[in-house]
Amino acid sequence: MTIDLSEEVRRGLTARPKTLPPVLFYDEEGSRLYERITELPEYYLTRAERSIFAEHADELVGLALGGAEAGRPLTVIELGAGSASKTELVLEAVLRRQPTCLYIPIDVSRAALEGAERRLAASLPAVRVRGIVAPHQQALPELAKIEGPALALFIGSSIGNLDDREAEGLLRGLRRALGRRASLLLGTDLRKAPEILIPAYDDAAGVTAAFNRNVLVRINRELGGHFEPARFRHLARWNEARSRIEMHLESANDQSVPIDALGIVVHFRRGETIHTESSVKYDLPHVGRLLEAGGFSPPSVYLDRERRFAVHLARVAP
Protein backbone atom coordinates (compact mmCIF):
# COMPACT_ATOMS: atom_id res chain seq x y z
CA MET A 1 0.00 0.00 0.00
CA THR A 2 1.82 3.10 -1.25
CA ILE A 3 1.20 6.48 -2.83
CA ASP A 4 1.46 6.73 -6.62
CA LEU A 5 4.16 9.40 -6.80
CA SER A 6 4.02 9.67 -10.60
CA GLU A 7 0.26 10.21 -10.67
CA GLU A 8 0.27 12.68 -7.77
CA VAL A 9 3.02 14.78 -9.34
CA ARG A 10 1.55 14.68 -12.84
CA ARG A 11 -1.90 15.67 -11.60
CA GLY A 12 -0.65 18.42 -9.31
CA LEU A 13 1.88 20.10 -11.58
CA THR A 14 -0.39 20.13 -14.64
CA ALA A 15 -3.25 21.67 -12.64
CA ARG A 16 -4.03 25.37 -12.30
CA PRO A 17 -3.10 26.51 -9.74
CA LYS A 18 -0.26 24.03 -9.29
CA THR A 19 -0.36 21.85 -6.17
CA LEU A 20 1.45 18.94 -4.56
CA PRO A 21 -0.11 16.91 -1.71
CA PRO A 22 1.65 17.09 1.67
CA VAL A 23 1.96 13.29 1.76
CA LEU A 24 4.91 13.75 -0.64
CA PHE A 25 6.93 15.52 2.06
CA TYR A 26 7.61 12.36 4.01
CA ASP A 27 10.49 10.52 2.43
CA GLU A 28 13.37 9.71 4.79
CA GLU A 29 14.88 13.21 4.60
CA GLY A 30 11.50 14.89 4.89
CA SER A 31 10.65 12.89 8.01
CA ARG A 32 14.00 13.87 9.53
CA LEU A 33 13.40 17.54 8.78
CA TYR A 34 9.90 17.38 10.23
CA GLU A 35 11.26 16.04 13.51
CA ARG A 36 13.61 19.04 13.60
CA ILE A 37 10.65 21.37 13.00
CA THR A 38 8.85 19.98 16.05
CA GLU A 39 11.81 21.06 18.21
CA LEU A 40 11.99 24.65 16.92
CA PRO A 41 11.15 27.50 19.32
CA GLU A 42 8.58 28.92 16.87
CA TYR A 43 6.74 25.60 16.48
CA TYR A 44 4.61 25.60 19.63
CA LEU A 45 2.20 22.86 18.48
CA THR A 46 4.20 19.83 19.59
CA ARG A 47 5.07 21.26 23.01
CA ALA A 48 1.46 22.30 23.63
CA GLU A 49 0.03 18.91 22.71
CA ARG A 50 2.71 17.06 24.66
CA SER A 51 1.85 19.12 27.76
CA ILE A 52 -1.79 18.01 27.48
CA PHE A 53 -0.78 14.36 27.28
CA ALA A 54 1.66 14.76 30.18
CA GLU A 55 -1.13 16.14 32.37
CA HIS A 56 -4.14 14.12 31.18
CA ALA A 57 -2.97 10.83 29.58
CA ASP A 58 -4.34 8.66 32.39
CA GLU A 59 -7.73 10.36 32.26
CA LEU A 60 -7.86 10.10 28.46
CA VAL A 61 -7.07 6.39 28.52
CA GLY A 62 -9.62 5.89 31.31
CA LEU A 63 -12.32 7.49 29.18
CA ALA A 64 -11.34 5.36 26.21
CA LEU A 65 -11.62 2.23 28.34
CA GLY A 66 -14.85 3.37 29.97
CA GLY A 67 -17.10 1.62 27.50
CA ALA A 68 -14.73 -1.24 26.67
CA GLU A 69 -15.54 -4.88 27.13
CA ALA A 70 -14.35 -6.14 30.49
CA GLY A 71 -11.06 -7.97 30.24
CA ARG A 72 -10.41 -7.03 26.62
CA PRO A 73 -7.14 -5.10 26.19
CA LEU A 74 -7.13 -1.74 24.47
CA THR A 75 -5.40 -1.51 21.07
CA VAL A 76 -3.86 1.86 20.16
CA ILE A 77 -3.85 2.99 16.54
CA GLU A 78 -2.21 6.12 15.20
CA LEU A 79 -2.77 7.83 11.85
CA GLY A 80 0.34 9.66 10.65
CA ALA A 81 2.44 8.30 13.50
CA GLY A 82 5.86 9.62 12.46
CA SER A 83 8.31 9.10 15.32
CA ALA A 84 5.48 8.50 17.84
CA SER A 85 7.32 10.57 20.44
CA LYS A 86 4.20 12.12 22.01
CA THR A 87 2.31 8.84 21.71
CA GLU A 88 4.71 7.29 24.17
CA LEU A 89 2.93 9.22 26.95
CA VAL A 90 -0.39 7.63 25.95
CA LEU A 91 1.14 4.16 25.68
CA GLU A 92 2.65 4.50 29.16
CA ALA A 93 -0.82 5.35 30.50
CA VAL A 94 -2.27 2.27 28.78
CA LEU A 95 0.40 0.06 30.31
CA ARG A 96 -0.51 1.34 33.76
CA ARG A 97 -3.90 -0.33 33.21
CA GLN A 98 -2.96 -3.50 31.31
CA PRO A 99 0.22 -5.59 31.07
CA THR A 100 0.74 -5.32 27.30
CA CYS A 101 -0.52 -3.20 24.42
CA LEU A 102 -0.75 -3.62 20.68
CA TYR A 103 0.22 -0.39 18.91
CA ILE A 104 -0.55 0.02 15.21
CA PRO A 105 1.20 3.10 13.78
CA ILE A 106 0.30 4.14 10.23
CA ASP A 107 2.56 6.37 8.15
CA VAL A 108 3.74 6.82 4.57
CA SER A 109 7.36 6.91 5.78
CA ARG A 110 8.82 3.46 6.38
CA ALA A 111 11.93 5.05 7.89
CA ALA A 112 9.87 6.94 10.48
CA LEU A 113 7.97 3.79 11.49
CA GLU A 114 11.15 1.74 11.78
CA GLY A 115 12.70 4.43 13.97
CA ALA A 116 9.61 4.52 16.19
CA GLU A 117 9.61 0.74 16.53
CA ARG A 118 13.28 0.66 17.56
CA ARG A 119 12.78 3.37 20.15
CA LEU A 120 9.66 1.78 21.65
CA ALA A 121 11.35 -1.62 21.78
CA ALA A 122 13.95 -0.06 24.06
CA SER A 123 11.72 2.21 26.16
CA LEU A 124 8.43 0.25 26.33
CA PRO A 125 9.13 -3.43 25.60
CA ALA A 126 5.59 -4.38 26.69
CA VAL A 127 4.26 -2.58 23.60
CA ARG A 128 3.93 -4.77 20.51
CA VAL A 129 4.29 -2.67 17.36
CA ARG A 130 2.61 -3.62 14.08
CA GLY A 131 3.30 -0.80 11.65
CA ILE A 132 1.43 -0.14 8.40
CA VAL A 133 3.18 1.80 5.63
CA ALA A 134 0.30 3.44 3.77
CA PRO A 135 -1.79 6.59 3.42
CA HIS A 136 -4.62 6.79 5.93
CA GLN A 137 -7.48 5.70 3.68
CA GLN A 138 -5.59 2.68 2.34
CA ALA A 139 -4.95 1.43 5.87
CA LEU A 140 -8.60 1.42 6.97
CA PRO A 141 -9.39 -2.13 5.74
CA GLU A 142 -6.59 -3.46 7.96
CA LEU A 143 -8.05 -1.66 10.97
CA ALA A 144 -11.38 -3.43 10.45
CA LYS A 145 -9.64 -6.68 11.44
CA ILE A 146 -8.89 -5.46 14.99
CA GLU A 147 -10.68 -7.36 17.74
CA GLY A 148 -11.71 -5.70 20.97
CA PRO A 149 -11.72 -2.02 21.95
CA ALA A 150 -9.49 0.47 20.14
CA LEU A 151 -8.25 4.00 20.68
CA ALA A 152 -7.38 5.77 17.45
CA LEU A 153 -5.00 8.74 17.60
CA PHE A 154 -5.04 11.46 14.94
CA ILE A 155 -2.86 14.04 16.64
CA GLY A 156 -0.42 16.83 15.82
CA SER A 157 -3.26 18.75 14.14
CA SER A 158 -2.74 16.55 11.08
CA ILE A 159 -6.46 16.79 10.38
CA GLY A 160 -5.76 20.42 9.49
CA ASN A 161 -4.05 19.24 6.28
CA LEU A 162 -7.51 18.22 5.03
CA ASP A 163 -10.42 20.37 3.99
CA ASP A 164 -13.69 19.73 5.83
CA ARG A 165 -15.05 17.36 3.20
CA GLU A 166 -11.88 15.25 3.27
CA ALA A 167 -11.74 15.32 7.08
CA GLU A 168 -15.35 14.19 7.42
CA GLY A 169 -14.75 11.40 4.89
CA LEU A 170 -11.69 10.14 6.77
CA LEU A 171 -13.50 10.24 10.11
CA ARG A 172 -16.47 8.34 8.68
CA GLY A 173 -14.13 5.73 7.22
CA LEU A 174 -12.33 5.37 10.53
CA ARG A 175 -15.63 5.02 12.40
CA ARG A 176 -16.83 2.30 9.98
CA ALA A 177 -13.52 0.41 10.20
CA LEU A 178 -13.31 0.41 13.99
CA GLY A 179 -16.97 -0.17 14.83
CA ARG A 180 -18.76 0.61 18.07
CA ARG A 181 -15.95 -0.20 20.49
CA ALA A 182 -13.69 2.64 19.38
CA SER A 183 -12.67 6.04 20.69
CA LEU A 184 -10.81 8.80 18.88
CA LEU A 185 -8.13 11.08 20.29
CA LEU A 186 -7.95 14.10 17.97
CA GLY A 187 -5.43 16.94 18.22
CA THR A 188 -6.29 20.33 16.70
CA ASP A 189 -4.47 23.64 16.54
CA LEU A 190 -6.67 26.59 17.49
CA ARG A 191 -7.17 29.93 15.76
CA LYS A 192 -4.84 32.66 16.95
CA ALA A 193 -3.03 35.76 15.70
CA PRO A 194 -1.17 35.38 12.39
CA GLU A 195 1.84 36.90 14.18
CA ILE A 196 2.06 33.64 16.15
CA LEU A 197 0.99 31.27 13.38
CA ILE A 198 3.23 32.36 10.50
CA PRO A 199 6.60 31.96 12.31
CA ALA A 200 5.59 28.40 13.21
CA TYR A 201 5.62 27.66 9.46
CA ASP A 202 8.46 29.99 8.46
CA ASP A 203 11.12 29.64 11.15
CA ALA A 204 14.21 31.83 11.41
CA ALA A 205 16.57 28.86 10.98
CA GLY A 206 15.05 27.92 7.62
CA VAL A 207 14.22 24.33 8.58
CA THR A 208 10.63 24.57 7.31
CA ALA A 209 11.88 26.08 4.06
CA ALA A 210 14.21 23.10 3.59
CA PHE A 211 11.33 20.74 4.43
CA ASN A 212 9.15 22.42 1.80
CA ARG A 213 11.82 22.40 -0.91
CA ASN A 214 12.66 18.77 -0.17
CA VAL A 215 9.60 17.72 -2.15
CA LEU A 216 11.38 19.05 -5.26
CA VAL A 217 14.51 17.11 -4.32
CA ARG A 218 12.37 13.98 -4.04
CA ILE A 219 10.84 14.53 -7.48
CA ASN A 220 14.35 14.96 -8.91
CA ARG A 221 15.56 11.73 -7.30
CA GLU A 222 12.57 9.49 -7.92
CA LEU A 223 11.14 10.84 -11.17
CA GLY A 224 14.13 12.34 -12.96
CA GLY A 225 13.04 15.91 -12.31
CA HIS A 226 15.31 18.85 -13.09
CA PHE A 227 14.20 21.26 -10.38
CA GLU A 228 16.73 23.68 -8.94
CA PRO A 229 15.28 24.05 -5.42
CA ALA A 230 17.16 27.30 -4.79
CA ARG A 231 15.06 28.89 -7.55
CA PHE A 232 11.90 28.40 -5.46
CA ARG A 233 11.14 30.53 -2.40
CA HIS A 234 9.34 29.11 0.63
CA LEU A 235 6.18 31.06 1.52
CA ALA A 236 3.85 30.73 4.50
CA ARG A 237 0.58 32.69 4.18
CA TRP A 238 -2.43 33.16 6.44
CA ASN A 239 -5.72 32.68 4.57
CA GLU A 240 -8.28 34.38 6.80
CA ALA A 241 -11.30 33.33 4.71
CA ARG A 242 -10.40 29.63 5.06
CA SER A 243 -8.84 29.92 8.53
CA ARG A 244 -5.64 28.21 7.46
CA ILE A 245 -1.93 28.61 6.99
CA GLU A 246 -0.86 27.78 3.44
CA MET A 247 2.65 26.75 2.41
CA HIS A 248 3.79 27.47 -1.13
CA LEU A 249 6.91 27.25 -3.26
CA GLU A 250 7.22 30.42 -5.36
CA SER A 251 9.17 30.41 -8.62
CA ALA A 252 11.89 33.07 -8.51
CA ASN A 253 11.83 33.52 -12.29
CA ASP A 254 10.28 32.25 -15.51
CA GLN A 255 11.53 28.69 -15.88
CA SER A 256 10.76 25.32 -17.46
CA VAL A 257 11.42 22.08 -15.59
CA PRO A 258 11.53 18.69 -17.36
CA ILE A 259 10.43 15.61 -15.41
CA ASP A 260 11.90 12.71 -17.36
CA ALA A 261 9.87 9.82 -15.93
CA LEU A 262 6.61 11.63 -16.71
CA GLY A 263 7.66 12.86 -20.15
CA ILE A 264 6.49 16.38 -19.35
CA VAL A 265 7.97 19.85 -19.01
CA VAL A 266 6.44 22.05 -16.32
CA HIS A 267 6.45 25.78 -17.08
CA PHE A 268 6.50 28.42 -14.35
CA ARG A 269 6.00 32.15 -14.53
CA ARG A 270 7.94 34.34 -12.15
CA GLY A 271 5.94 34.53 -8.90
CA GLU A 272 3.83 31.47 -9.72
CA THR A 273 3.51 29.05 -6.80
CA ILE A 274 3.05 25.39 -6.01
CA HIS A 275 0.65 25.02 -3.09
CA THR A 276 2.18 22.24 -0.99
CA GLU A 277 0.27 22.24 2.31
CA SER A 278 -2.65 23.76 4.18
CA SER A 279 -3.02 23.71 7.96
CA VAL A 280 -6.50 24.64 9.17
CA LYS A 281 -6.81 26.42 12.52
CA TYR A 282 -10.01 25.62 14.37
CA ASP A 283 -12.41 26.86 16.98
CA LEU A 284 -14.09 24.26 19.19
CA PRO A 285 -17.54 24.34 17.48
CA HIS A 286 -15.84 23.67 14.13
CA VAL A 287 -14.18 20.54 15.52
CA GLY A 288 -17.46 19.43 17.09
CA ARG A 289 -19.21 19.65 13.71
CA LEU A 290 -16.48 17.57 12.04
CA LEU A 291 -16.70 14.87 14.70
CA GLU A 292 -20.49 14.73 14.52
CA ALA A 293 -20.39 14.44 10.72
CA GLY A 294 -17.83 11.66 11.10
CA GLY A 295 -20.06 9.62 13.40
CA PHE A 296 -18.59 10.50 16.80
CA SER A 297 -20.28 11.73 19.96
CA PRO A 298 -19.55 15.19 21.43
CA PRO A 299 -16.00 15.08 22.78
CA SER A 300 -14.30 15.75 26.08
CA VAL A 301 -11.91 18.65 25.38
CA TYR A 302 -8.53 19.39 26.94
CA LEU A 303 -6.54 22.59 26.35
CA ASP A 304 -2.94 23.49 27.07
CA ARG A 305 -2.41 26.24 29.62
CA GLU A 306 -2.01 28.94 26.98
CA ARG A 307 -5.15 27.72 25.17
CA ARG A 308 -3.32 27.38 21.89
CA PHE A 309 -4.04 23.71 21.23
CA ALA A 310 -6.88 21.26 21.93
CA VAL A 311 -7.10 17.50 22.35
CA HIS A 312 -10.55 15.93 21.91
CA LEU A 313 -11.55 12.48 23.20
CA ALA A 314 -14.67 11.27 21.35
CA ARG A 315 -16.52 7.96 21.45
CA VAL A 316 -18.19 6.40 18.42
CA ALA A 317 -21.79 7.66 18.35
CA PRO A 318 -24.57 5.09 18.96
N, C-alpha and C positions, 0 to 999 in steps of 0.2 A: 504494500500500500504506500504509494509515493505520489508526490505532485508531478505533473507533466510540465517540466520547465519550459520545453520548447513551445507548447501551446500557450502557456501563461505569458511568455515573453512576446510571442507573435501577436496574440490578442491585444495585450496592453500597449505595445509600442506602435501598432498600426491604428489604434483608436484615437479619437479626438475628444477631449484632451488625452494626452498620453498618460498611462498609469502602469504601475507594477504592484502586485499584491504583496503585502508585508510578509507573507509566508516565505518569500524568496530571500529575506534577510538571513535566514538561520542555517547557513552552512557552518562549518566548523569555526571559521574566523568570525563570522557574524555572531555566533553564540558567545564566543570569547569576548567580543567587543560589548555585547549586551550586558554581560556580567560586570564589565568595567563601568558601564553606564549606571548600573544599580548602586554603585559605591560612590558616585559623584556627589559633591555637596549640593548641587542644584537639583538633583533628582530625589525629591523627598518621598516619592510614592512607596518605594521599597521599605524605607525606615518606618513610615507611618503604618503600613500594613503589618510589618513585623511587630510593631509595638502593640497592635491590637491582638495578635496571636499570643504574644508573650503574656498579656494580661488576662485573656479570655479563652485560651485554647481548651481548658478543661470544661468550661461551661458550654462551649460550642460542641464539643464531642458529646457531652451529656445530652444536649438537645437532640443531636443526631441519633443517639441511641435510645431516646425516649420512647419512640414508637417501634423499636426493633423487636424482632422475635427473641424471646428469652433463650439465652444460651447460644445464639447464633452470632459469630464474630463479625465485627464491622469491617468491610472492605473499603479502602480509600482509593479513589480514582482522581487523577488530576489531568485536566486539559491544558496543554501548553506548559508542561512541567518544567522545562529548562533544567537548571541545576537542582531544583527542589530544595533550595536552602531554607526558605521560610516554611515550607511544608514539614520540615523536620520537627518544628514546634507542635504541629498538629499530630504527627505520628507519635511523638513522645506522650502526648495526652491520651492517645488511643491505647498505648502500651501500659499506661497506668490503670487501665480498666480491663485489659485482656492480655494474655501472655504472648500472643503473636498477632501479626497484622499482614494481610496481603495488600500491597501498594501497587497500583497500576498507573504508571505515568505515561502520558501520551505526548509526543512531540515530533516535529518534522526533522529534528536534528538528532541523528544517531549518536554523535559525539557527546552532546549534552546529556542524553539518557545514560550513556555508558559512564560518564563522569559521576552522575548522580548515584548510580548503582554502586560504584566503587566506594563513594563516600559513605553511603548508608550502610554498606556491608561492614565498614569499620566502626561507625558511630552507633548504629542501631541494628545489631545482627539479628534481632527478633523480627525484623521487618523483611518479608519476602517480596522481592521486586520482580514484576513481570511487565517490562516495558513494551510499548507499542509505537513503532515508528510510522507515523501517518498523520495527515491532517485530521482535524476533529471529526468531521462528518464521516470520513472513511472508517474511523475507529468505532463508531456507534454499534455496528453489528456484533463486534467482539464483546462490548459491554453488556449486551443482552444475555450473554451466557453466564453472567455472574449469579451465584446463588447466595441468598441471604441478604441482609441489609447493606446498603452502600452509602458512602458519603462522597459526593463528587465535588471537587474543587475546581473553580474557574476564577483564579485570583490574579493579582497584579494589574487589575483593570484591563485585562486582555479583551474583555467583551467590548471595550471602547473602540477596538479596531474594526468592529462591525457596525453597519447601519442598523436601525431598529428592525427592519424586515429580516435581515440576516440573523440578528441576535435572537429574535423570537423563533425563527426557524431552528436554530441550533438548540435553544432551550426546549422546544417541543420534541426534537429528536432525542435529546438526552432523557427527557421525562419518559418517552415511549420505551427507550432502550432499558432503562433502569427499573421501571415499574413502580409499584406503590410503596416499596420498602425504602425508597431513596430520599436523601436530603441533599441540598445543594449549598455549598459555601461559595458565595460570589463576592469578589472584591471590585469596588468601583471608585474611581477618582472623582472628586466632587468639584463643581464649578467654583472658580475663584478668579482673582484678578489676573489678567494676561501678564502683568509684570512678574507674577510668580510662575505662571504656566510656561511661558516661552523659554526662559532659561533652562527649564527642566528638559527641553528638547533641542536646545542649542547652547551647550555648555561651553565655558571659557576654554577648556582644554582641547576642544575639538573632537572628543571621542564620539559624540553622536554624529558629527559630520562624517567621520571615517566609517561608522556603522552604516550610514545612508549610502555613501559611495561604494561600499563593499558589494552592493547588489550589482553594480556595473562590473566590478572585478570578477564576480561569479559568472556573469554572462560571458565575459571574455574567456574565462577558463573552460567553461562547460559547453559553450555554444559557438566558440570561435568568433566572439565579438571583437570589435576594434575600438572600444571606448577608451578615451583618455580621461580617467576620472577627475584629474585636476581641471579639466575644462567644464566641470559641472559644479555649481555652487550649492551648498546645503542651505535650505530655507526652512524655517519653522514659522507658521502663520497661525493666528487665532481667527477662526471663522465664527463670529458671534451668532450669525443666523442659524448655524448648525451646531452650536455649542461644542466645537471641537478644535483641537490643534491639528494642523495638517503639515506633514513633512513633504517637501518637494526637492527635486534636483533641477536646478536652473542652468540651461545652456549658456555659457559665457559668450558664445559667438555663433554665427551661422556655421553649421557643420553637418556632415553626412557620415553615418557610422554603419559600415557593413557588418552583418552578422552571418558568418559563413554557413553555419549549420542550418539556418533558416532560409538561406538564399534571398535575403532581403537587404536593402539599404534603408536605414532610418534617417530621415532628414529633420534637422532642428533649426528653427530660427533663433536668433539671439534673444534671450529672455524667455524662451519657451521652456516649460517645465514638465517633468515626469512626477506625477503625484504618487508617492510611495507608501504613505501611511496616514491614517486618520486616527485620532484618539479622542473619543467623545468624553466630555465632562458632564456629570449628571447632577440632578437634584434627586432627593429621595422619592418623590412621587413618580418621577420618570422611571426609576429602577423598579418600583412597585408595579407599574403598568407592564413593563417587560416580563417580570416574573409571572404575573397573572396570565398574560398572553401565552407564556410558555408552559402553563399548567402547574404552577407552583402556588402554594398558599402565601398569604402575607408574611413577610420575613421578620425575624428578630434582627435588629440593626445595632451595630457596634461602631463607634467612631473613635479615631485617635484623639488625643487631648487637644490638638489644634484644630480639630474638625475639618481636616483636609481630605480625609479618606474614610470610606465606609466598607464594612464587611457585613454581608447579609446572610443569615442562616434561614433557608426556606425548606419546608417539607413539600413533597409532592401533594398536590391538591386532591381531595377525594373525587 
